[in-house]
């Protein structure tokens, strides 16, 4: 009754002056595949109760880290929202202090350390694990969380966080050629298959039923361990006409929706024991081919963008052959210069903690052995995201939003 009355009110208004309040972004429209990835690395100290090796003159720094369970949870939620909004594909949490002393201090400062160890609660004993746990939970589609994330003290207030609402967090009534699911049981007549269909399957070939949140059972070839998360691609791209018949699908790599159709399909999370581990343990062959570090000591973001524009412009020899072109074609050439995609496939954006990337370098024995004394030597670009900042310190979660926003246009040039 209420929806009808609202409709009548809209009909009485002047159609020409009606305000369009629809949100085109509410429905993700896939385009061409996206071959490149964006990774973010951030230090574990941002969620620790105290900042490692903060000097006495910087005692104020120890007061801006996450102190309570609620603050740590809120921090994870803020980061997850940023990663979702700007389509981050990988998150790396690296240790930027001496791990053993830090862990010992955390246990000493936590009066419930023994109980926490028994329950698996890690907010204070292992903050990096806590952050990884929360970020992984938030990235997981809601219909899979109950199976993949059993009740755990780390997650006790996670339900209060804002939804990240990513494209793979599909509702029951939404259809997509890809979907996330969890393996439930071998496919048989008992769990949704019909006897006739079972007889038609190739002799000896195994099938698994996958729960994707749809009313239809989804069947994929192969034996998949129960409770394993699976990305599936449906054999038929059109939505089913009935909720009774099983849907045929194929298990694919989680990167396939991004590579084939351009879907943003969430992020993975991994830990690194040190700053050097961010680079040496990259999941892609050849590692990251463009690395950006952030620091107050870096060049301004505007200077970096200008440097990239000049680097991507055609050489003089290329442009000299077109010297006879008219002004219109020259304008088109200038537009092409700006749109030319940067030459990278795996971008890494690295943030420091309140003590900076210098602190992470100091505690990295591998980098110290190699004689690296300045963190900017690790990166292709070293950028100051907020020059002439009005606050004494910019929190890492704030810097993440600033950095991803500031580089967004440059990143999207890869889609041209």
N, C-alpha and C positions, 0 to 999 in steps of 0.2 A: 504493500500500500504506500509506504513512504517513497520508494523509488518512482512510482507513478506520479505522485504529487510534485516531486522535484522536476520531473519531465514537463509537466504542465506549466510550471513556472518558467522554465527555459523557453517553451514555445511562445509564451506571451511577450518575450523580449524582442528587441529589434535584432534580426540576424546579422545585419551589417555591422553593428557595434558590439557583437558578442565577443567576449574575450576567450581566446583559445588557451585552456589550462592543461591540455594534454601534454604528456612527457614522451617525446620520441625515444628517449634513452631507456624507457621502461621495457621496450622490446628490442633485444639485440638483433641487428640485421647483419648477417655475415657477408663478407665480401670475398676478396681473393685471399689466398693463404698468406700467413705471416711467417717467414723463415727465421727471423731474428728473435733474440730473447733479451730481456732486461733483468739484471740481477742487482740486488741491494745487499750490501754487507754492513752490519752494524755491531757494535761491541756489547758484550754481555754485561759490562759494568752499568749500563743504563737502567738495568732492572735490579741491580744489587743494592743492598741496604747502605753501603758506603762505597766511595770511589777509591780504587786502589791507587796508592802512592800519591795521593793529593798532598802537596806540600803545605806547611803551616801557613804560608802567606795566602794559600788558596783554600782555607778552611770552609769558606762559603760554598765551595763546590760539593762538599760532602752532604750538604743539606738539600740538594735539589734532585737526588736520586729517589727512586721509589722506596718508600719506607714501610708501607703496610701491604697486606694482601690485596686490599681493594685498590690501592694505587698501582700495584703491579698488574693487576687484571685490567684496569682502565688503560694503562700504557699499552698493553698488548692489543686491546681493542682499537686504540688510536692508530697504531702501526698497521694493523690488518686493514683498516679502512683506507689508509693511504695506498697500500699495496694493491688493493682491489680497484680503487678509482683510477690509478695510473697503470694498471695492467702489468704489474711486476710478475715475472715468471719464476724467480728463485730468490729465496731469502737465506742469507748466511749469517749466523751468529758466531762471532769469533771472540775468544778470550783475549782481553787487553791488559791483563795483570797476571801476577804469579798465582797459578791456579791453586796450589796446595795451601799456601798461607791464607789465601782468600777464603777457601772453603773452611779452613780451620777457624778463622775469625767468625765466619757466618755461623758455624755450629756453636761457638762460644757465646755469641750474642743472642742465640735463640734458646730460651729456656725449655722449649718443647722439642729439642733436637731428637731425643730418643723416640718420642711418639711419632715424630715426622718420618723418621727412618722406617718405622714399622708400617706406617700407612702409605708411604710413597710420596708424601707431601714434600715438594722441592722448592717452594717459593724463596726460602732463605738458605737452605743447604746447597742448592744447585740452581741458582737463578736462571742460568742459560737453558737448562732443561725445562724449567717452568715456562719460560718465554716460548720455547719451541713447542711445548705441549699446547699452550693456548693458541698460538698462531696456527698450528696444524688443525686444532679443533674448529677454529673459526673458518678455515678454508674448506672444511668438509661440508658437503651438502647436508642440510638438516635431517633429511630422512635416513641418512646413514650413520648419524652420530651415536645413536643408542647402541648400535652394534659395534662400531669401531672404537667408541670411547665410552667404556663402562664407567659407572659412578666412580669419581675420583676426587680427593680433596683439592687438587689443583684447580678443578673446574667448578667449585662450589658456588661461585658468583658469576660464572661465565654467562649465565642466562640473562644477566642484566645488561650485557653489551649490545650495542647496535648491530643489526645484521649487516654483513658485507654484501649480500645480495648479488653475487656474481652470476654470469651467464649460465654456469653449470649447476646453479642452485635452482633447478627447475621445479615448478609446481606440478601437481598431478594433471591439471588440464592443459599444460603447455607441452607442445611437441617440438622435438629437435632430433635431427638425424643422429646425434650423439647423446650419450647420457652416462652419468656415473652410477655405479651400482655396487653391490656386495654379493659375492658368491654365497648361495644358500645350500644347495644340495644337488646331487646328480639328477639330470632330467629323466623323469619316468612318469608313468600313468598316475602314480600316487600324488605327485606334486605339480600336476598341470598338463602332462603329456597324454595323448590318447594312444591306445594300443595300436591303432592302425598306423599312426604316424611313427611310432617307435619301430614298427616292423619295416618301414620304408628307409630307416636310417642305414647307413653303410654298416655292414657287419663288423663288429669290433671297435667302432668309433664311439668315443665317449662324448657326452654333452653335459653341460652344467646349467642349472637354473640360477639366474641372477636377479636379485631384487633391485629394481631401479626406481622404485616409488610409483610406478604405474600399476593399474589394476591387472594388466596382462602379465602373465609370467614371461620372462625373457630368457631365451635359450641360446647359448653360445657353444660352439664346438670346443672340445677339450675338457680335461679334468682340472678344475681350479679348486684349490684348497678352500674349505668353508671360511667365511668371514674375511676373505681377501677382497680388497677394493679393486674394482675393475672398471675401465673405460670401455664402453661398447659403442659400436657403429651399427645401426639397424640396416638390414638388407634392403628394406623398402623405405625410401625416404618420405613416403606419405604416411600420415597418421592412420592408425587402425580404425576400422569401422565397427569393431566389436571389442568388448573388454574380456571376452571369454577365450578367444583363441590365443595361443602362445605367439610371441613375436620372435622372429629369427634375427640374430645379430652376431657380430664378430668382435672378439676382444682385441682392442688396439692399444697402442702406446698412448699415454696421456697427452703427448705432444701432437697427436694426429689432428684433433679438432682445430688447433691453432695453425698447423702447417697446411692443412687441406682447405679449410673454410675461413680462416682468420678469426675464429672464436677465441676470446680470452678464456682460458680454462683453469684459472687458479694458479697458485704458486706451490712450489716445494720448499721445504725447510731443512737445512742441514747445519750442523755445528762444525766449527774449526777450532783446533786447539790453540791457534795463534793467528796473527795477521798473515803470516806467510802461508798458512794452510788454506786461506781463502783462495789463493792463486793456484797452489800446487794440487789441490783436491777438486778442482773444477770438474763438473760432470761431462764436459764436452771435450772432444779430442782437439788438442791444440790450445785449450783453455779460453780465456777471454781475450778478444782481439782489440778491445778498446776499454781502458780503465780510467775512471775519473775519481780522484780523491777530493774531499772537501775539507777546507781549513780557512781560518781567518787569514792565514799567511799566503793564500792562493791569489790568483788573478781574479778580477771580477767576472761575473757570469757574462756580462756584456762583452768584455774583451775576449773571452773564450768563444762566444758565438761569432764574433767578427773574425777571429782566427779560423774557425771552421768554415765560414763563408768564403774566405779568401782561398783556403786550401782546396775547396771543392770547385772553385771557378776554373774554366778552361784556361789552358796555357796561352801565351801570346801567339805562338806559332799556329795554334788551332784557330784563333780568332782573326789572324791576319789574312787568311784566305777569304774571309767574308767581309773584307774592308769596304767593298763596293756596295754592300747591302744598304737599303734605305733605313730611315729612322724607325719605321714600324718593325722591321725584322730585327733591328738592334734591341728594341724594347722586349721583343719576344725572347731574344737570347738572354737578356738580363734576368727575365723571369725564370728561364730554364736553369740559370746559375744558382738561384736561390733554392730551387726545387731539387737540385741534384742530390741524390742520397749519399750520406757518408758511407765510407767503406768499412763497415763492421757488421758482424753477425751476432756476436755475444758481448753485450755491453755490461760493464760492472760499475756500479756507483757505490763508493765506500764512504761511510761516515765514521767519525771518531766519537768518543764519549766526551764527558765534560772536561777531561784532561787532554783531549785531542788525540790524533793519530800518533803524535810523538810518544805518548805514553805506551801505546801498543807496540811501537817499534822498539822502545827501550826494553820491553819484556819478551821480545822475540829473539831467542838464542840463534835461530837459523839466520835471520837477517843481520844480527850483530856479527856473526861469524863471516858473513859475506862482505862486511865492511860498509853496509848501508847506514848512513848517519842521518839522512834527511828523508822523511816519508814521501816527499814529492818525487823522489827518484823511482818510486814504485809505480807511478802512474803516467799515463799519456797526457793527462791534464790535471792540474791542481787548482781548484776553484773556490773562491770565496762567495758563498751564496747570498749573503746579506751584508754588503759593505756599509760601513757607518751605522751599524745596528744601534738601536736605542736602548737595548737591555744589555747588562754586563755579560750575560750568557744566553745562548740559544740552546734549548734542550734538543737532544738528538731527535726525538719524535717530531719536533717542530722543523728541524733541519731537513728531515725526510720529506715532509710536505713541500717545503720551499724548493728543495733540489729537484724532486720529481716534477713539480709544476714548472720550474724554470727551464728544465731540459725537455719538456713535453713536445714542443714544436720541433726541436731538433731531432728527437727520437722518431717522430711521425714522418720525417722526411724519408725514412726507409720504406714507407708505404707508397711513395710516389712511383 
